[in-house]
Amino acid sequence: MTDQKISWDDFMKVGLHFGTIVRAEEFKEARKPAYKLWVDFGPEIGVKQSSSQITKKYNLDELIGRQVLCVINFPVKQVGPFMSEFLTTGVDDAEGNVILVSPDHKVPNGARLL
């Protein structure tokens, strides 16, 4: 935990948006087990792709249609042969496995966390 305080303006610089996973596949070339995800962030942002190390808690089939919270304004990052355009947010469970951050009710794709 950090004691460093940030301003509201600092927080608003982080593009935290919800989207729906519309496609998911195994990322066979990844060094650590991962999936390739395509997430629809609505008409203003569109569909973006990213890789995510969530294979221990999630099967490919259960990811389609799931809404997730993502950071969409990081620079694009090359992950092996794949370009990652956003960061899917998650938290570690007691065993260190990533649990996705999702809304408990459906929200519009592209909705910003406030």
Backbone as XML, in Angstrom:
<?xml version="1.0"?>
<chain id="A" units="angstrom">
  <residue number="1" name="MET">
    <atom name="N" x="0.841" y="-1.186" z="0.000"/>
    <atom name="CA" x="0.000" y="0.000" z="0.000"/>
    <atom name="C" x="0.877" y="1.238" z="0.000"/>
  </residue>
  <residue number="2" name="THR">
    <atom name="N" x="0.389" y="2.274" z="-0.614"/>
    <atom name="CA" x="1.175" y="3.490" z="-0.721"/>
    <atom name="C" x="0.501" y="4.633" z="0.031"/>
  </residue>
  <residue number="3" name="ASP">
    <atom name="N" x="1.333" y="5.493" z="0.588"/>
    <atom name="CA" x="0.822" y="6.693" z="1.255"/>
    <atom name="C" x="0.800" y="7.884" z="0.313"/>
  </residue>
  <residue number="4" name="GLN">
    <atom name="N" x="1.300" y="7.671" z="-0.912"/>
    <atom name="CA" x="1.355" y="8.763" z="-1.874"/>
    <atom name="C" x="-0.054" y="9.137" z="-2.320"/>
  </residue>
  <residue number="5" name="LYS">
    <atom name="N" x="-0.390" y="10.410" z="-2.206"/>
    <atom name="CA" x="-1.701" y="10.904" z="-2.602"/>
    <atom name="C" x="-1.637" y="11.424" z="-4.032"/>
  </residue>
  <residue number="6" name="ILE">
    <atom name="N" x="-2.742" y="11.222" z="-4.773"/>
    <atom name="CA" x="-2.848" y="11.774" z="-6.114"/>
    <atom name="C" x="-4.055" y="12.697" z="-6.158"/>
  </residue>
  <residue number="7" name="SER">
    <atom name="N" x="-4.076" y="13.548" z="-7.144"/>
    <atom name="CA" x="-5.210" y="14.462" z="-7.298"/>
    <atom name="C" x="-6.292" y="13.789" z="-8.138"/>
  </residue>
  <residue number="8" name="TRP">
    <atom name="N" x="-7.491" y="14.370" z="-8.117"/>
    <atom name="CA" x="-8.566" y="13.883" z="-8.965"/>
    <atom name="C" x="-8.143" y="13.944" z="-10.422"/>
  </residue>
  <residue number="9" name="ASP">
    <atom name="N" x="-7.436" y="15.006" z="-10.803"/>
    <atom name="CA" x="-6.955" y="15.131" z="-12.186"/>
    <atom name="C" x="-6.015" y="13.983" z="-12.543"/>
  </residue>
  <residue number="10" name="ASP">
    <atom name="N" x="-5.150" y="13.578" z="-11.604"/>
    <atom name="CA" x="-4.265" y="12.436" z="-11.860"/>
    <atom name="C" x="-5.092" y="11.174" z="-12.115"/>
  </residue>
  <residue number="11" name="PHE">
    <atom name="N" x="-6.093" y="10.938" z="-11.287"/>
    <atom name="CA" x="-6.943" y="9.761" z="-11.435"/>
    <atom name="C" x="-7.668" y="9.776" z="-12.778"/>
  </residue>
  <residue number="12" name="MET">
    <atom name="N" x="-8.160" y="10.930" z="-13.183"/>
    <atom name="CA" x="-8.923" y="11.033" z="-14.421"/>
    <atom name="C" x="-8.050" y="10.831" z="-15.665"/>
  </residue>
  <residue number="13" name="LYS">
    <atom name="N" x="-6.734" y="10.882" z="-15.509"/>
    <atom name="CA" x="-5.836" y="10.606" z="-16.637"/>
    <atom name="C" x="-5.827" y="9.121" z="-16.991"/>
  </residue>
  <residue number="14" name="VAL">
    <atom name="N" x="-6.201" y="8.277" z="-16.035"/>
    <atom name="CA" x="-6.210" y="6.837" z="-16.266"/>
    <atom name="C" x="-7.520" y="6.475" z="-16.963"/>
  </residue>
  <residue number="15" name="GLY">
    <atom name="N" x="-7.430" y="5.936" z="-18.164"/>
    <atom name="CA" x="-8.609" y="5.579" z="-18.946"/>
    <atom name="C" x="-9.174" y="4.232" z="-18.528"/>
  </residue>
  <residue number="16" name="LEU">
    <atom name="N" x="-9.894" y="4.190" z="-17.424"/>
    <atom name="CA" x="-10.504" y="2.964" z="-16.910"/>
    <atom name="C" x="-11.905" y="2.819" z="-17.497"/>
  </residue>
  <residue number="17" name="HIS">
    <atom name="N" x="-12.045" y="1.882" z="-18.433"/>
    <atom name="CA" x="-13.310" y="1.701" z="-19.137"/>
    <atom name="C" x="-13.729" y="0.237" z="-19.104"/>
  </residue>
  <residue number="18" name="PHE">
    <atom name="N" x="-15.054" y="0.021" z="-19.112"/>
    <atom name="CA" x="-15.603" y="-1.319" z="-19.177"/>
    <atom name="C" x="-15.833" y="-1.715" z="-20.625"/>
  </residue>
  <residue number="19" name="GLY">
    <atom name="N" x="-15.626" y="-2.988" z="-20.900"/>
    <atom name="CA" x="-15.895" y="-3.530" z="-22.223"/>
    <atom name="C" x="-16.305" y="-4.985" z="-22.092"/>
  </residue>
  <residue number="20" name="THR">
    <atom name="N" x="-16.780" y="-5.532" z="-23.199"/>
    <atom name="CA" x="-17.234" y="-6.918" z="-23.236"/>
    <atom name="C" x="-16.275" y="-7.744" z="-24.081"/>
  </residue>
  <residue number="21" name="ILE">
    <atom name="N" x="-15.843" y="-8.867" z="-23.532"/>
    <atom name="CA" x="-14.961" y="-9.767" z="-24.284"/>
    <atom name="C" x="-15.786" y="-10.401" z="-25.400"/>
  </residue>
  <residue number="22" name="VAL">
    <atom name="N" x="-15.349" y="-10.178" z="-26.644"/>
    <atom name="CA" x="-16.076" y="-10.703" z="-27.799"/>
    <atom name="C" x="-15.332" y="-11.860" z="-28.471"/>
  </residue>
  <residue number="23" name="ARG">
    <atom name="N" x="-14.066" y="-12.016" z="-28.148"/>
    <atom name="CA" x="-13.262" y="-13.106" z="-28.718"/>
    <atom name="C" x="-12.142" y="-13.419" z="-27.745"/>
  </residue>
  <residue number="24" name="ALA">
    <atom name="N" x="-11.806" y="-14.692" z="-27.624"/>
    <atom name="CA" x="-10.708" y="-15.120" z="-26.755"/>
    <atom name="C" x="-10.086" y="-16.374" z="-27.359"/>
  </residue>
  <residue number="25" name="GLU">
    <atom name="N" x="-8.760" y="-16.419" z="-27.336"/>
    <atom name="CA" x="-8.073" y="-17.615" z="-27.820"/>
    <atom name="C" x="-6.786" y="-17.814" z="-27.047"/>
  </residue>
  <residue number="26" name="GLU">
    <atom name="N" x="-6.293" y="-19.025" z="-27.098"/>
    <atom name="CA" x="-5.047" y="-19.366" z="-26.429"/>
    <atom name="C" x="-3.894" y="-18.585" z="-27.070"/>
  </residue>
  <residue number="27" name="PHE">
    <atom name="N" x="-2.993" y="-18.093" z="-26.239"/>
    <atom name="CA" x="-1.810" y="-17.373" z="-26.717"/>
    <atom name="C" x="-0.644" y="-18.360" z="-26.644"/>
  </residue>
  <residue number="28" name="LYS">
    <atom name="N" x="-0.528" y="-19.191" z="-27.652"/>
    <atom name="CA" x="0.421" y="-20.292" z="-27.646"/>
    <atom name="C" x="1.876" y="-19.833" z="-27.609"/>
  </residue>
  <residue number="29" name="GLU">
    <atom name="N" x="2.164" y="-18.657" z="-28.164"/>
    <atom name="CA" x="3.546" y="-18.166" z="-28.222"/>
    <atom name="C" x="3.995" y="-17.477" z="-26.931"/>
  </residue>
  <residue number="30" name="ALA">
    <atom name="N" x="3.102" y="-17.238" z="-26.004"/>
    <atom name="CA" x="3.443" y="-16.528" z="-24.762"/>
    <atom name="C" x="4.385" y="-17.369" z="-23.902"/>
  </residue>
  <residue number="31" name="ARG">
    <atom name="N" x="5.303" y="-16.701" z="-23.202"/>
    <atom name="CA" x="6.234" y="-17.390" z="-22.299"/>
    <atom name="C" x="5.514" y="-17.984" z="-21.097"/>
  </residue>
  <residue number="32" name="LYS">
    <atom name="N" x="4.570" y="-17.221" z="-20.545"/>
    <atom name="CA" x="3.738" y="-17.694" z="-19.442"/>
    <atom name="C" x="2.338" y="-17.932" z="-20.002"/>
  </residue>
  <residue number="33" name="PRO">
    <atom name="N" x="1.600" y="-18.906" z="-19.483"/>
    <atom name="CA" x="0.262" y="-19.185" z="-20.003"/>
    <atom name="C" x="-0.611" y="-17.925" z="-20.027"/>
  </residue>
  <residue number="34" name="ALA">
    <atom name="N" x="-1.215" y="-17.668" z="-21.183"/>
    <atom name="CA" x="-2.023" y="-16.458" z="-21.362"/>
    <atom name="C" x="-3.068" y="-16.691" z="-22.450"/>
  </residue>
  <residue number="35" name="TYR">
    <atom name="N" x="-4.023" y="-15.777" z="-22.476"/>
    <atom name="CA" x="-5.026" y="-15.747" z="-23.538"/>
    <atom name="C" x="-4.873" y="-14.447" z="-24.310"/>
  </residue>
  <residue number="36" name="LYS">
    <atom name="N" x="-5.279" y="-14.480" z="-25.575"/>
    <atom name="CA" x="-5.469" y="-13.268" z="-26.364"/>
    <atom name="C" x="-6.940" y="-12.906" z="-26.220"/>
  </residue>
  <residue number="37" name="LEU">
    <atom name="N" x="-7.203" y="-11.652" z="-25.882"/>
    <atom name="CA" x="-8.575" y="-11.182" z="-25.703"/>
    <atom name="C" x="-8.872" y="-10.037" z="-26.665"/>
  </residue>
  <residue number="38" name="TRP">
    <atom name="N" x="-10.085" y="-10.015" z="-27.200"/>
    <atom name="CA" x="-10.587" y="-8.889" z="-27.972"/>
    <atom name="C" x="-11.793" y="-8.373" z="-27.211"/>
  </residue>
  <residue number="39" name="VAL">
    <atom name="N" x="-11.762" y="-7.088" z="-26.870"/>
    <atom name="CA" x="-12.802" y="-6.490" z="-26.032"/>
    <atom name="C" x="-13.453" y="-5.332" z="-26.779"/>
  </residue>
  <residue number="40" name="ASP">
    <atom name="N" x="-14.783" y="-5.334" z="-26.777"/>
    <atom name="CA" x="-15.567" y="-4.270" z="-27.399"/>
    <atom name="C" x="-15.816" y="-3.179" z="-26.367"/>
  </residue>
  <residue number="41" name="PHE">
    <atom name="N" x="-15.258" y="-1.988" z="-26.643"/>
    <atom name="CA" x="-15.429" y="-0.840" z="-25.753"/>
    <atom name="C" x="-16.459" y="0.149" z="-26.291"/>
  </residue>
  <residue number="42" name="GLY">
    <atom name="N" x="-17.344" y="-0.289" z="-27.168"/>
    <atom name="CA" x="-18.400" y="0.567" z="-27.682"/>
    <atom name="C" x="-17.975" y="1.344" z="-28.917"/>
  </residue>
  <residue number="43" name="PRO">
    <atom name="N" x="-18.926" y="2.086" z="-29.506"/>
    <atom name="CA" x="-18.680" y="2.743" z="-30.797"/>
    <atom name="C" x="-17.599" y="3.825" z="-30.775"/>
  </residue>
  <residue number="44" name="GLU">
    <atom name="N" x="-17.410" y="4.501" z="-29.668"/>
    <atom name="CA" x="-16.408" y="5.583" z="-29.624"/>
    <atom name="C" x="-14.982" y="5.053" z="-29.555"/>
  </residue>
  <residue number="45" name="ILE">
    <atom name="N" x="-14.775" y="3.918" z="-28.893"/>
    <atom name="CA" x="-13.432" y="3.364" z="-28.695"/>
    <atom name="C" x="-13.189" y="2.186" z="-29.634"/>
  </residue>
  <residue number="46" name="GLY">
    <atom name="N" x="-14.194" y="1.344" z="-29.820"/>
    <atom name="CA" x="-14.090" y="0.201" z="-30.714"/>
    <atom name="C" x="-13.589" y="-1.046" z="-30.019"/>
  </residue>
  <residue number="47" name="VAL">
    <atom name="N" x="-13.209" y="-2.043" z="-30.825"/>
    <atom name="CA" x="-12.687" y="-3.306" z="-30.317"/>
    <atom name="C" x="-11.168" y="-3.219" z="-30.270"/>
  </residue>
  <residue number="48" name="LYS">
    <atom name="N" x="-10.603" y="-3.574" z="-29.130"/>
    <atom name="CA" x="-9.152" y="-3.578" z="-28.944"/>
    <atom name="C" x="-8.720" y="-4.969" z="-28.495"/>
  </residue>
  <residue number="49" name="GLN">
    <atom name="N" x="-7.430" y="-5.252" z="-28.655"/>
    <atom name="CA" x="-6.892" y="-6.566" z="-28.296"/>
    <atom name="C" x="-5.824" y="-6.447" z="-27.230"/>
  </residue>
  <residue number="50" name="SER">
    <atom name="N" x="-5.704" y="-7.520" z="-26.448"/>
    <atom name="CA" x="-4.694" y="-7.562" z="-25.399"/>
    <atom name="C" x="-4.433" y="-9.017" z="-25.019"/>
  </residue>
  <residue number="51" name="SER">
    <atom name="N" x="-3.335" y="-9.239" z="-24.322"/>
    <atom name="CA" x="-3.087" y="-10.564" z="-23.759"/>
    <atom name="C" x="-3.292" y="-10.476" z="-22.252"/>
  </residue>
  <residue number="52" name="SER">
    <atom name="N" x="-3.656" y="-11.602" z="-21.664"/>
    <atom name="CA" x="-3.957" y="-11.606" z="-20.240"/>
    <atom name="C" x="-3.600" y="-12.966" z="-19.642"/>
  </residue>
  <residue number="53" name="GLN">
    <atom name="N" x="-2.888" y="-12.951" z="-18.531"/>
    <atom name="CA" x="-2.470" y="-14.181" z="-17.852"/>
    <atom name="C" x="-3.534" y="-14.602" z="-16.834"/>
  </residue>
  <residue number="54" name="ILE">
    <atom name="N" x="-4.642" y="-15.096" z="-17.359"/>
    <atom name="CA" x="-5.787" y="-15.465" z="-16.517"/>
    <atom name="C" x="-6.189" y="-16.918" z="-16.723"/>
  </residue>
  <residue number="55" name="THR">
    <atom name="N" x="-5.274" y="-17.732" z="-17.201"/>
    <atom name="CA" x="-5.605" y="-19.112" z="-17.575"/>
    <atom name="C" x="-5.908" y="-20.024" z="-16.390"/>
  </residue>
  <residue number="56" name="LYS">
    <atom name="N" x="-5.450" y="-19.692" z="-15.194"/>
    <atom name="CA" x="-5.668" y="-20.584" z="-14.050"/>
    <atom name="C" x="-7.104" y="-20.539" z="-13.525"/>
  </residue>
  <residue number="57" name="LYS">
    <atom name="N" x="-7.770" y="-19.419" z="-13.686"/>
    <atom name="CA" x="-9.122" y="-19.271" z="-13.139"/>
    <atom name="C" x="-10.218" y="-19.219" z="-14.203"/>
  </residue>
  <residue number="58" name="TYR">
    <atom name="N" x="-9.846" y="-19.063" z="-15.474"/>
    <atom name="CA" x="-10.853" y="-18.875" z="-16.521"/>
    <atom name="C" x="-10.598" y="-19.792" z="-17.710"/>
  </residue>
  <residue number="59" name="ASN">
    <atom name="N" x="-11.679" y="-20.361" z="-18.240"/>
    <atom name="CA" x="-11.641" y="-21.118" z="-19.480"/>
    <atom name="C" x="-12.046" y="-20.180" z="-20.612"/>
  </residue>
  <residue number="60" name="LEU">
    <atom name="N" x="-11.581" y="-20.467" z="-21.808"/>
    <atom name="CA" x="-11.900" y="-19.608" z="-22.953"/>
    <atom name="C" x="-13.403" y="-19.418" z="-23.126"/>
  </residue>
  <residue number="61" name="ASP">
    <atom name="N" x="-14.164" y="-20.496" z="-23.024"/>
    <atom name="CA" x="-15.613" y="-20.432" z="-23.262"/>
    <atom name="C" x="-16.339" y="-19.498" z="-22.298"/>
  </residue>
  <residue number="62" name="GLU">
    <atom name="N" x="-15.889" y="-19.433" z="-21.061"/>
    <atom name="CA" x="-16.600" y="-18.608" z="-20.078"/>
    <atom name="C" x="-16.242" y="-17.128" z="-20.176"/>
  </residue>
  <residue number="63" name="LEU">
    <atom name="N" x="-15.229" y="-16.787" z="-20.972"/>
    <atom name="CA" x="-14.822" y="-15.392" z="-21.102"/>
    <atom name="C" x="-15.704" y="-14.606" z="-22.072"/>
  </residue>
  <residue number="64" name="ILE">
    <atom name="N" x="-16.192" y="-15.250" z="-23.121"/>
    <atom name="CA" x="-17.001" y="-14.559" z="-24.127"/>
    <atom name="C" x="-18.265" y="-14.014" z="-23.471"/>
  </residue>
  <residue number="65" name="GLY">
    <atom name="N" x="-18.497" y="-12.713" z="-23.667"/>
    <atom name="CA" x="-19.666" y="-12.057" z="-23.094"/>
    <atom name="C" x="-19.430" y="-11.456" z="-21.721"/>
  </residue>
  <residue number="66" name="ARG">
    <atom name="N" x="-18.295" y="-11.752" z="-21.102"/>
    <atom name="CA" x="-17.977" y="-11.212" z="-19.773"/>
    <atom name="C" x="-17.527" y="-9.761" z="-19.907"/>
  </residue>
  <residue number="67" name="GLN">
    <atom name="N" x="-18.036" y="-8.913" z="-19.035"/>
    <atom name="CA" x="-17.574" y="-7.530" z="-19.008"/>
    <atom name="C" x="-16.387" y="-7.410" z="-18.066"/>
  </residue>
  <residue number="68" name="VAL">
    <atom name="N" x="-15.414" y="-6.595" z="-18.474"/>
    <atom name="CA" x="-14.190" y="-6.413" z="-17.699"/>
    <atom name="C" x="-13.822" y="-4.936" z="-17.657"/>
  </residue>
  <residue number="69" name="LEU">
    <atom name="N" x="-13.069" y="-4.576" z="-16.627"/>
    <atom name="CA" x="-12.561" y="-3.216" z="-16.469"/>
    <atom name="C" x="-11.128" y="-3.185" z="-16.983"/>
  </residue>
  <residue number="70" name="CYS">
    <atom name="N" x="-10.833" y="-2.228" z="-17.862"/>
    <atom name="CA" x="-9.522" y="-2.173" z="-18.510"/>
    <atom name="C" x="-8.972" y="-0.754" z="-18.520"/>
  </residue>
  <residue number="71" name="VAL">
    <atom name="N" x="-7.646" y="-0.667" z="-18.566"/>
    <atom name="CA" x="-6.968" y="0.619" z="-18.786"/>
    <atom name="C" x="-6.689" y="0.686" z="-20.276"/>
  </residue>
  <residue number="72" name="ILE">
    <atom name="N" x="-7.312" y="1.659" z="-20.953"/>
    <atom name="CA" x="-7.203" y="1.703" z="-22.412"/>
    <atom name="C" x="-6.219" y="2.750" z="-22.934"/>
  </residue>
  <residue number="73" name="ASN">
    <atom name="N" x="-5.599" y="3.520" z="-22.035"/>
    <atom name="CA" x="-4.711" y="4.567" z="-22.538"/>
    <atom name="C" x="-3.242" y="4.374" z="-22.183"/>
  </residue>
  <residue number="74" name="PHE">
    <atom name="N" x="-2.836" y="3.132" z="-21.932"/>
    <atom name="CA" x="-1.404" y="2.828" z="-21.868"/>
    <atom name="C" x="-0.880" y="2.782" z="-23.303"/>
  </residue>
  <residue number="75" name="PRO">
    <atom name="N" x="0.420" y="3.001" z="-23.499"/>
    <atom name="CA" x="0.961" y="2.812" z="-24.847"/>
    <atom name="C" x="0.810" y="1.349" z="-25.285"/>
  </residue>
  <residue number="76" name="VAL">
    <atom name="N" x="0.673" y="1.134" z="-26.579"/>
    <atom name="CA" x="0.605" y="-0.220" z="-27.125"/>
    <atom name="C" x="1.905" y="-0.937" z="-26.790"/>
  </residue>
  <residue number="77" name="LYS">
    <atom name="N" x="1.792" y="-2.225" z="-26.433"/>
    <atom name="CA" x="2.965" y="-2.994" z="-26.011"/>
    <atom name="C" x="3.067" y="-4.274" z="-26.836"/>
  </residue>
  <residue number="78" name="GLN">
    <atom name="N" x="4.257" y="-4.537" z="-27.334"/>
    <atom name="CA" x="4.509" y="-5.772" z="-28.074"/>
    <atom name="C" x="4.717" y="-6.908" z="-27.077"/>
  </residue>
  <residue number="79" name="VAL">
    <atom name="N" x="3.893" y="-7.954" z="-27.183"/>
    <atom name="CA" x="4.025" y="-9.137" z="-26.334"/>
    <atom name="C" x="4.260" y="-10.304" z="-27.287"/>
  </residue>
  <residue number="80" name="GLY">
    <atom name="N" x="5.507" y="-10.670" z="-27.471"/>
    <atom name="CA" x="5.843" y="-11.676" z="-28.470"/>
    <atom name="C" x="5.390" y="-11.183" z="-29.832"/>
  </residue>
  <residue number="81" name="PRO">
    <atom name="N" x="4.650" y="-12.003" z="-30.586"/>
    <atom name="CA" x="4.189" y="-11.589" z="-31.906"/>
    <atom name="C" x="2.864" y="-10.812" z="-31.880"/>
  </residue>
  <residue number="82" name="PHE">
    <atom name="N" x="2.394" y="-10.442" z="-30.692"/>
    <atom name="CA" x="1.057" y="-9.865" z="-30.515"/>
    <atom name="C" x="1.163" y="-8.452" z="-29.966"/>
  </residue>
  <residue number="83" name="MET">
    <atom name="N" x="0.326" y="-7.553" z="-30.473"/>
    <atom name="CA" x="0.282" y="-6.179" z="-29.969"/>
    <atom name="C" x="-0.831" y="-6.061" z="-28.929"/>
  </residue>
  <residue number="84" name="SER">
    <atom name="N" x="-0.460" y="-5.661" z="-27.727"/>
    <atom name="CA" x="-1.398" y="-5.506" z="-26.633"/>
    <atom name="C" x="-1.790" y="-4.033" z="-26.542"/>
  </residue>
  <residue number="85" name="GLU">
    <atom name="N" x="-3.103" y="-3.753" z="-26.669"/>
    <atom name="CA" x="-3.582" y="-2.373" z="-26.756"/>
    <atom name="C" x="-4.221" y="-1.848" z="-25.474"/>
  </residue>
  <residue number="86" name="PHE">
    <atom name="N" x="-4.378" y="-2.693" z="-24.478"/>
    <atom name="CA" x="-4.963" y="-2.252" z="-23.209"/>
    <atom name="C" x="-4.520" y="-3.207" z="-22.113"/>
  </residue>
  <residue number="87" name="LEU">
    <atom name="N" x="-4.814" y="-2.850" z="-20.870"/>
    <atom name="CA" x="-4.517" y="-3.702" z="-19.719"/>
    <atom name="C" x="-5.837" y="-4.135" z="-19.093"/>
  </residue>
  <residue number="88" name="THR">
    <atom name="N" x="-6.051" y="-5.429" z="-18.992"/>
    <atom name="CA" x="-7.215" y="-5.959" z="-18.297"/>
    <atom name="C" x="-6.901" y="-5.935" z="-16.809"/>
  </residue>
  <residue number="89" name="THR">
    <atom name="N" x="-7.778" y="-5.351" z="-16.007"/>
    <atom name="CA" x="-7.503" y="-5.257" z="-14.575"/>
    <atom name="C" x="-7.935" y="-6.516" z="-13.850"/>
  </residue>
  <residue number="90" name="GLY">
    <atom name="N" x="-7.220" y="-6.810" z="-12.789"/>
    <atom name="CA" x="-7.526" y="-7.959" z="-11.960"/>
    <atom name="C" x="-6.828" y="-7.831" z="-10.620"/>
  </residue>
  <residue number="91" name="VAL">
    <atom name="N" x="-7.204" y="-8.703" z="-9.712"/>
    <atom name="CA" x="-6.567" y="-8.766" z="-8.393"/>
    <atom name="C" x="-6.206" y="-10.214" z="-8.114"/>
  </residue>
  <residue number="92" name="ASP">
    <atom name="N" x="-5.158" y="-10.414" z="-7.337"/>
    <atom name="CA" x="-4.743" y="-11.762" z="-6.968"/>
    <atom name="C" x="-5.638" y="-12.314" z="-5.868"/>
  </residue>
  <residue number="93" name="ASP">
    <atom name="N" x="-6.019" y="-13.587" z="-6.013"/>
    <atom name="CA" x="-6.728" y="-14.254" z="-4.924"/>
    <atom name="C" x="-5.691" y="-14.764" z="-3.921"/>
  </residue>
  <residue number="94" name="ALA">
    <atom name="N" x="-6.123" y="-15.520" z="-2.942"/>
    <atom name="CA" x="-5.230" y="-15.997" z="-1.877"/>
    <atom name="C" x="-4.109" y="-16.882" z="-2.409"/>
  </residue>
  <residue number="95" name="GLU">
    <atom name="N" x="-4.325" y="-17.534" z="-3.561"/>
    <atom name="CA" x="-3.295" y="-18.396" z="-4.156"/>
    <atom name="C" x="-2.452" y="-17.678" z="-5.199"/>
  </residue>
  <residue number="96" name="GLY">
    <atom name="N" x="-2.703" y="-16.388" z="-5.408"/>
    <atom name="CA" x="-1.932" y="-15.628" z="-6.382"/>
    <atom name="C" x="-2.450" y="-15.732" z="-7.804"/>
  </residue>
  <residue number="97" name="ASN">
    <atom name="N" x="-3.671" y="-16.214" z="-7.979"/>
    <atom name="CA" x="-4.295" y="-16.300" z="-9.302"/>
    <atom name="C" x="-5.085" y="-15.030" z="-9.577"/>
  </residue>
  <residue number="98" name="VAL">
    <atom name="N" x="-5.018" y="-14.548" z="-10.807"/>
    <atom name="CA" x="-5.684" y="-13.295" z="-11.162"/>
    <atom name="C" x="-7.195" y="-13.504" z="-11.288"/>
  </residue>
  <residue number="99" name="ILE">
    <atom name="N" x="-7.950" y="-12.642" z="-10.600"/>
    <atom name="CA" x="-9.401" y="-12.585" z="-10.687"/>
    <atom name="C" x="-9.755" y="-11.278" z="-11.393"/>
  </residue>
  <residue number="100" name="LEU">
    <atom name="N" x="-10.504" y="-11.372" z="-12.489"/>
    <atom name="CA" x="-10.859" y="-10.191" z="-13.275"/>
    <atom name="C" x="-11.751" y="-9.235" z="-12.490"/>
  </residue>
  <residue number="101" name="VAL">
    <atom name="N" x="-11.581" y="-7.942" z="-12.756"/>
    <atom name="CA" x="-12.465" y="-6.923" z="-12.184"/>
    <atom name="C" x="-13.616" y="-6.734" z="-13.164"/>
  </residue>
  <residue number="102" name="SER">
    <atom name="N" x="-14.832" y="-6.989" z="-12.686"/>
    <atom name="CA" x="-16.030" y="-6.929" z="-13.520"/>
    <atom name="C" x="-17.148" y="-6.236" z="-12.759"/>
  </residue>
  <residue number="103" name="PRO">
    <atom name="N" x="-18.090" y="-5.596" z="-13.480"/>
    <atom name="CA" x="-19.242" y="-5.006" z="-12.783"/>
    <atom name="C" x="-20.191" y="-6.111" z="-12.327"/>
  </residue>
  <residue number="104" name="ASP">
    <atom name="N" x="-20.964" y="-5.852" z="-11.277"/>
    <atom name="CA" x="-21.920" y="-6.869" z="-10.838"/>
    <atom name="C" x="-23.257" y="-6.741" z="-11.561"/>
  </residue>
  <residue number="105" name="HIS">
    <atom name="N" x="-23.414" y="-5.692" z="-12.383"/>
    <atom name="CA" x="-24.553" y="-5.531" z="-13.282"/>
    <atom name="C" x="-24.010" y="-5.080" z="-14.627"/>
  </residue>
  <residue number="106" name="LYS">
    <atom name="N" x="-24.716" y="-5.368" z="-15.699"/>
    <atom name="CA" x="-24.276" y="-4.989" z="-17.039"/>
    <atom name="C" x="-24.215" y="-3.460" z="-17.142"/>
  </residue>
  <residue number="107" name="VAL">
    <atom name="N" x="-23.144" y="-2.966" z="-17.766"/>
    <atom name="CA" x="-22.974" y="-1.537" z="-18.021"/>
    <atom name="C" x="-22.707" y="-1.350" z="-19.511"/>
  </residue>
  <residue number="108" name="PRO">
    <atom name="N" x="-22.909" y="-0.139" z="-20.041"/>
    <atom name="CA" x="-22.640" y="0.072" z="-21.469"/>
    <atom name="C" x="-21.149" y="-0.112" z="-21.767"/>
  </residue>
  <residue number="109" name="ASN">
    <atom name="N" x="-20.854" y="-0.733" z="-22.909"/>
    <atom name="CA" x="-19.454" y="-0.842" z="-23.331"/>
    <atom name="C" x="-18.874" y="0.555" z="-23.503"/>
  </residue>
  <residue number="110" name="GLY">
    <atom name="N" x="-17.684" y="0.747" z="-22.957"/>
    <atom name="CA" x="-17.035" y="2.045" z="-23.000"/>
    <atom name="C" x="-17.259" y="2.880" z="-21.763"/>
  </residue>
  <residue number="111" name="ALA">
    <atom name="N" x="-18.180" y="2.446" z="-20.875"/>
    <atom name="CA" x="-18.445" y="3.210" z="-19.665"/>
    <atom name="C" x="-17.154" y="3.395" z="-18.876"/>
  </residue>
  <residue number="112" name="ARG">
    <atom name="N" x="-16.970" y="4.601" z="-18.366"/>
    <atom name="CA" x="-15.749" y="4.940" z="-17.635"/>
    <atom name="C" x="-15.976" y="4.766" z="-16.136"/>
  </residue>
  <residue number="113" name="LEU">
    <atom name="N" x="-14.963" y="4.219" z="-15.454"/>
    <atom name="CA" x="-15.012" y="4.116" z="-14.003"/>
    <atom name="C" x="-14.849" y="5.510" z="-13.430"/>
  </residue>
  <residue number="114" name="LEU">
    <atom name="N" x="-15.755" y="5.869" z="-12.539"/>
    <atom name="CA" x="-15.699" y="7.206" z="-11.907"/>
    <atom name="C" x="-15.542" y="7.072" z="-10.415"/>
  </residue>
</chain>
